[in-house]
Amino acid sequence: MRRSRTAATLVAVLAGAGLAMTMLSACGGKPGGPAQTAAGAPDKASAQTDAAGGLTAHENKNVQIRKSEEDMIAACMKKSGFRYEPYVPESMQHPVQQEGSEYSAIKAFRSKYGFGQEFAPFVYPGDPRLKLPQDKNPNDAIVAGLDGNQKTAYQTALRGFVPDANHYKGVNEGCIGAAVKAIDPRARERGEKVFRPGASSNDSCDAACEALKTAAVQVKPLEASYLACLKGKGIPMNPDFQGMDTIGLAMKVSQARLDQLNTAPPGKPYTIDPAVARTELQNEIKVALDDLECGKDYIPAVYHAQEKAYELQPPSGGLW
């Protein structure tokens, strides 16, 4: 199964059949020749997608939609007097594939790497199985170079509003909104219904949503024994984890331990002593394998449900 916990993925929580379920985003993991921009220069987004390989047909369609949207955004921003670099995230072009979705593949991966993104990268630096896409939006640097009034004007032109951690906008307007709606006629409906806070599944359910609802009912009988087993092994039962989200409970144990042992200052990449990491990885491997044995049937079933729902989602560039 293609998954990346650190990639920029959009998680929609759907309430259906009495359960809360996670849906994979179009741009997350399971995530032609150069075109010309309005300025006449080689399109950077096109150049990025030229190198993309190993994508499923669905993933490739998502990338192509995003590329077209990014070209339109750049042209729109130019009309407003701003520079915008067309940008297709690495996580869309090269979605990470780690432990797979079958029991045997998951066990083989976890036996060496644990959950894969906590202590293993410090023990196996450079291992291609652990490498996650490094998404760095070139437009962040452009915005950082603007003064306060310019930043406000830039974000208003781009989004129709200035992003604020305490202010939610479910649908982008501005150049992003115009581009997405031009490429994806279902975007406004999807943005307003599926991703609106408090939206019910009855408001927004499409084929992917229905697949998850059906899967949630099917895997529900496996969930209770999985959670009881985790509890018996001392895994904290976080009440915020519901339905299919529960497969992240055990991972939180290793993530918390990583946070405790990190010696880097705030805002800097994590730093762990290699010897400590090797010891901690053995502990993480035990937790990861215990988790898998508790969910021997449940975890693969959830992964398969997510994969099916992802493939049923309408193609999208992932901009909302």
N, C-alpha and C positions, 0 to 999 in steps of 0.2 A: 504494500500500500504506500502510495506517495504521501508523505506527511512532513511538515516542518512546523515545529512548535514556535519557532522564532520568526518565521516568515510572516509578512503582513497579510493575515487572513482575516476575513470577516466572519464572525460567528453569529448566526441568527438563532435565538432560542425560541423554539416552537412549542406551544402547549397543545398537545394532542393526545387523546386516549389516556388522559390523566397523567401524562409524563412530560418532562422537559427534555428536549432532544437537541443535539447540536447538528447543524448543517454545515458542510464544507463550503467555503466560498469558491466562486469561479476562478479567483486568482490565486487560491492557496494550493497547498499540495494535494494531493488526494488523500493544492495549489493549487524571395524574388530579388531582383536587383535593387539597388538603392533608389528610393523614390526621391522626389524633390520637395523641399519645404517651400513655403511661400517666399522665402528669401532666396531660393534657388540653390541652396547648399545641400550636400548629401544628407539625407535624413538619418539621424543617429538611431532613432527607433528601428528603422529598417535595417540598419547595419547590425544592430543587436540581434534581430530575429534571423538574419542570415546564418548566424552561427548556431542557432538553436537546433538541437537534434534529440532524437529519442522521445519525442512527445507523442501522446496519444492524439487521435484525430480531434477529440474534444479539447484537449489542452492547446493544440496548435490553433484551433479556431479562436479560442480565448485570446491567444497572443496576437493573432491577426486583427481581431476587433480592437484590442488595446492600441496596437500600432496606428490604426486608422484614427482612433479617437485622439491619440497624442498629436498626430499631425494637424488635426483640426484645432486642437487647443492652442498649439504654437501659432497657427495663423491668426486665430482669434485674438490672442494676447498681443501679437504684433500690431494689430489694428488699434489696440488700446495703448500702444506705446511701450509695451513691456517685452522683454526677452524671456522666452520659455523654451527649455530644451525637451524635445520629445523623448520620452523615457518609458521603456518597458522593463519592469522589475526582473531581476535575475531569478527570483523565486517563481515567476511565471514561465520563464524560458527554460530553466533547469530545475524543476521541482525535485526535491530530495526524495530518495527512496532508501529507507533504512531497514527496518525489521520485517517488512512484508506483512501479509495478512493471514498466512497459514500458520498453524501452531508450530510445525517443525521449523519454519523459517524464523519465526519470532524467538523460539527457544535458542536456536543457533546464534542469533544476533545477541540476545541478552546474556548468553553464557560468556561472551567476551566483552561486550560493551555496556552491560547494564541497560539503562534506558537510552543511552547513547549521547546525551547532551549535557550531562552533569560532570562527572569526573573523567570519563573516557577521553575527551579531547586533550586533557592534560597528561594522560598516560600514553596516548597514541597520537601525538601532534602530526598533522598532515595526512592522517589516514583518510582516504577518499570516501570511506563509508560514513564518516562523521562530518564531512564538510557540508556546511549549510550555505545557501546563496547569501552573498553579502550585498544587500540592497542599499544603494547609496544614491539618493535622488539628487541629480545635479542642480535642481531648482532650489534646493535648500540653501545652497551657497549664494544663489542669486538673491533670494529673499534676505539672507543675513547681511548682505551688503547695502540694503536700503535703509533709509531713516524711517522714523515712526510713521509719518504721513504717507510716505511712499509704500511702506509695507501694507498699510491699510488699503490704499488704492489698488495695490497689486492683488491682495487676497480678495478684495471685492470684485475685481475684474475676473479673477480666476474662478472663484467659488460663489460669488454673490453675497458672501458674508465673511467676516473675519473669524477664523477658528478660535474657539474658547473652550477650555477644558470643562467649564461649568455651563456651557451652552450647547445644546444638541440641535443639529439640523439634519433631518433625515434625508433630504433631497438637495443636492448641489444645484445651484443655478449658475450664473456666470458662464465662462467659457467651458468649464467642465460639463455643466448641465447641458449646454447647447450641443456639445460634441457627442455626449452619450446618447441624448435623445435623437440626434440625427442618425446615429449608427444603430441604436437599439430601440425600436419603437415601443418595446415593453418596459423600458427602463423606468419611466415615471411611475407606472403602476406598481412595478416591483419595489421601487424605492419607497413609495408612500405606504404600501401595505406590508410587505415582508419585513422591512427594517424599521418600521415605525415603532417606538417604544410602546409596549402594551398591546400591540396588534395580536389578534388571536389567529390561530391556524385556520379558522373558518373564513377569515378575511383574505387569506393570502395563499392558500394551499394549491400548489401545482403538482406536477407528476413527481418531482423530487421530494416535496414535502409529504405527499401521500405515501411514497416508498418508505420514508422514515417513520411515519406513523404506523404503517403496517409492521415494519421491522421492530418498532418499539414494543408492540403487542406480542410479537413472536419471541423476543428475547427476554421479556419481563420475567417469565418463570425462572430464567437462569440468573437473574440479577440478585435475588435474595440470598442464594447460597454463596454467590461470589462475595457479597458484602459481609456476610457472616464469617466467611473464611478470612477475609482481610482483617476484620475486627479481632478475630481470634489470634492473629499474628501481630496485633498491636498497632495496626494502621489507623490513624485518627479518622473518624467519620465526619468529614466536613459537610455540614448541612447545605452548603451552597452547591455541592455536587449532586446533581439529580439525573435520573435516567442514564443515558449513554455517557454522560459526563463522568460517571463514576470510574471509568477506566483511567482517569488521571489521579486518583486518590493516592495510590502507592508512590507514584512519581514525586508527589509533593514532599515525601519524606527525604528523598535525596536532594531535592531542590533546596529544602530548608537547611540541610547539612552543608551544602555548597555555600549558601549565604553566610553561614556561621564561620566557615573557614576561609572565606575570601579576605585577602590582605590588601587588596587594592583600595585606593581612596574612592569615595562616591563619584560616580560618573565615568570611571575608568574601567577598562576590560578586567574581568576577574583574574586574579592571580592566586594560584594555589601551589604550595610546595610539591614538587613531583613525587617525593617519597610519601607525603601525606595523601596525595591523589591516588597513588597505587593502593595504599591500604583502604582508602575510602571506596575505591572502585570495587574491591572485593565485597564490601558491605552492600554497595549498591546492586551488584550482581545478585546477591542473595535476595534482596528485596524484590528485584525485578523478576527473578525466577519464582519466588513465592507468589507474587502477583499473578504471574502467568498460570501457575498451577491452580490457584484459586479460580481463575477465570479461563480455564482451559477451553471451555465451550463458549463462554460469554464473550471474551475479548475478540476472537476471530469473527464471531457473529456480528458484533458491533462494527468491526472494520469492514466486513463485507457489505453491511447495510450502508455505511458511509460511502463506500466506493460506488455502489449502485445509485445512490442519490446524487452523487457528484456527476455521474455520466448522464443522468436524467435532467440536470439543470440546463436551462437555456444558456447557450454560449454568452459570455459577458467579458468585458475588459476589466471588470473588478473595480471600477472607479466609484461605484456606490452599490 
